[in-house]
Amino acid sequence: MNATDPFDSDMQTQIEGLKADRDVQALSRIWLRETSPHRYVYNFKWMGRPIIQFPQDMMAMQEIVWATRPDLIIETGVAHGGSVLYYASLLELMGHGEVIGIDIEIRAHNRKAIEEHPMNRRLRLIEGSSIDPNVIAQVQELAKGKRAIVVLDSNHSHDHVLAELRAYAPLVCKGGYCVVMDTVVEDLPASLIAEGRPWSLGNNPKTAVHEFLKESDEFVIDRDLEAKLLITVAPDGYLKRI
Ligand SMILES: C[S@@+](CC[C@H](N)C(=O)[O-])C[C@H]1O[C@@H](n2cnc3c(N)ncnc32)[C@H](O)[C@@H]1O
């Protein structure tokens, strides 16, 4: 955001308006709740691969990637590959940088499709748990000397996300972000959480974020981003390193 740019200063005014508008916030919460049973988040693909994200959050990620121009984007949780290939495609457009995608299980058909994808040239996959000390050590080694940003989107339980935050947030560059996806779990009715998931109300990415922020004064929640998105899976989850 550039305070001297009229477009940006108008945007800031609009964001302040949204922060004060309880009706539009309530409407957005209703929208999130009512689209969830329709599995709305599973409706999209990026360059042919399923991406389990809201388009709004991916616009925010594009703004973050452009503003921070990272050497490295680390994401935990690859699934079908859509999001790691999305980040790789942004870096390809910018002509710089690499993505590391970590997943405990990369199924053969997903790995094949990802490895055959034209954006794979900017992507490195690591198979293993994101909180396995060997995986963390590998990523720490690859991140040495690099300006990194991080996206956490794997197991959404409190303990797992907190362990990920402790392991990966220190790799984020100053001004960069550690984005914690699916903090919205805390804000939705418990009945919407799929059966058998190891997360629940009171045990999810948002609770992990709040505990992590008690331990670290190096990150703040970017309230402007979530205010302007309105529709996001990551309320309180856009953590900026200051
Ligand atoms: C929500 S999906 C990721 C979606 C993906 N980021 C996207 O936007 O398309 C969650 C993924 O986390 C992976 N996962 C679960 N537990 C994990 C762990 N301990 N370490 C790494 N990945 C894990 C699952 O295998 C699954 O593929």
The ligand as a MOL file (V3000), in Angstrom:
LIG
                    3D

  0  0  0     0  0            999 V3000
M  V30 BEGIN CTAB
M  V30 COUNTS 27 29 0 0 0
M  V30 BEGIN ATOM
M  V30 1 C -6.3740 -29.0630 2.5850 0
M  V30 2 S -5.3110 -30.1740 1.7970 0 CHG=1
M  V30 3 C -4.1660 -29.0760 1.0180 0
M  V30 4 C -4.8010 -28.2880 -0.0750 0
M  V30 5 C -3.8380 -27.5430 -0.9620 0
M  V30 6 N -2.9930 -26.6420 -0.2360 0
M  V30 7 C -4.6150 -26.7680 -1.9910 0
M  V30 8 O -4.8050 -25.5650 -1.7950 0
M  V30 9 O -5.0500 -27.3390 -2.9860 0 CHG=-1
M  V30 10 C -4.4060 -30.8510 3.1220 0
M  V30 11 C -3.2340 -31.7480 2.7730 0
M  V30 12 O -2.4310 -31.8690 3.9420 0
M  V30 13 C -1.8260 -33.1320 3.9370 0
M  V30 14 N -1.3740 -33.4720 5.2970 0
M  V30 15 C -2.0870 -33.9860 6.3310 0
M  V30 16 N -1.3000 -34.1690 7.4030 0
M  V30 17 C -0.0610 -33.7420 7.0500 0
M  V30 18 C 1.1930 -33.6840 7.7230 0
M  V30 19 N 1.3330 -34.1310 8.9580 0
M  V30 20 N 2.2620 -33.1670 7.0590 0
M  V30 21 C 2.1140 -32.7310 5.7760 0
M  V30 22 N 0.9750 -32.7870 5.0820 0
M  V30 23 C -0.1040 -33.2910 5.7060 0
M  V30 24 C -2.9020 -34.0630 3.3840 0
M  V30 25 O -2.2850 -35.2180 2.8320 0
M  V30 26 C -3.5670 -33.1680 2.3410 0
M  V30 27 O -3.0510 -33.4050 1.0590 0
M  V30 END ATOM
M  V30 BEGIN BOND
M  V30 1 1 1 2
M  V30 2 1 2 3
M  V30 3 1 2 10
M  V30 4 1 3 4
M  V30 5 1 4 5
M  V30 6 1 5 6
M  V30 7 1 5 7
M  V30 8 2 7 8
M  V30 9 1 7 9
M  V30 10 1 10 11
M  V30 11 1 11 12
M  V30 12 1 11 26
M  V30 13 1 12 13
M  V30 14 1 13 14
M  V30 15 1 13 24
M  V30 16 1 14 15
M  V30 17 1 14 23
M  V30 18 2 15 16
M  V30 19 1 16 17
M  V30 20 1 17 18
M  V30 21 2 17 23
M  V30 22 1 18 19
M  V30 23 2 18 20
M  V30 24 1 20 21
M  V30 25 2 21 22
M  V30 26 1 22 23
M  V30 27 1 24 25
M  V30 28 1 24 26
M  V30 29 1 26 27
M  V30 END BOND
M  V30 END CTAB
M  END
